[in-house]
């Protein structure tokens, strides 16, 4: 069973930055496409960014140009650099494979953008 641990969230003012990190147990990340997801209150969880095994990336339109996903297969980590944060980015952020398989979900990390 893979365990995913997200960290790096917090409270930030609009326009600020945060860097999220995700660590996975086992030497498995390099075999999978990985994604960052978020779930805002009252909304469904959504994919925010994806990075393939070869490093190509995809972002939803609302975060393009502001968020950057990266991975370090040697360290079994995936990161999300978030700049120019907006109140609508407020959510719990999770990492997981993309597409989601049978790893389960970590506890996520809360990102709150508010003045």
Secondary structure as GFF3:
##gff-version 3
##sequence-region A 1 115
A	DSSP	beta_strand	4	7	.	.	.	ID=ss1
A	DSSP	beta_strand	10	12	.	.	.	ID=ss2
A	DSSP	beta_strand	18	24	.	.	.	ID=ss3
A	DSSP	three_ten_helix	29	31	.	.	.	ID=ss4
A	DSSP	beta_strand	34	39	.	.	.	ID=ss5
A	DSSP	beta_strand	46	51	.	.	.	ID=ss6
A	DSSP	beta_strand	57	59	.	.	.	ID=ss7
A	DSSP	three_ten_helix	61	63	.	.	.	ID=ss8
A	DSSP	beta_strand	67	72	.	.	.	ID=ss9
A	DSSP	beta_strand	77	82	.	.	.	ID=ss10
A	DSSP	three_ten_helix	87	89	.	.	.	ID=ss11
A	DSSP	beta_strand	91	97	.	.	.	ID=ss12
A	DSSP	beta_strand	109	113	.	.	.	ID=ss13
###
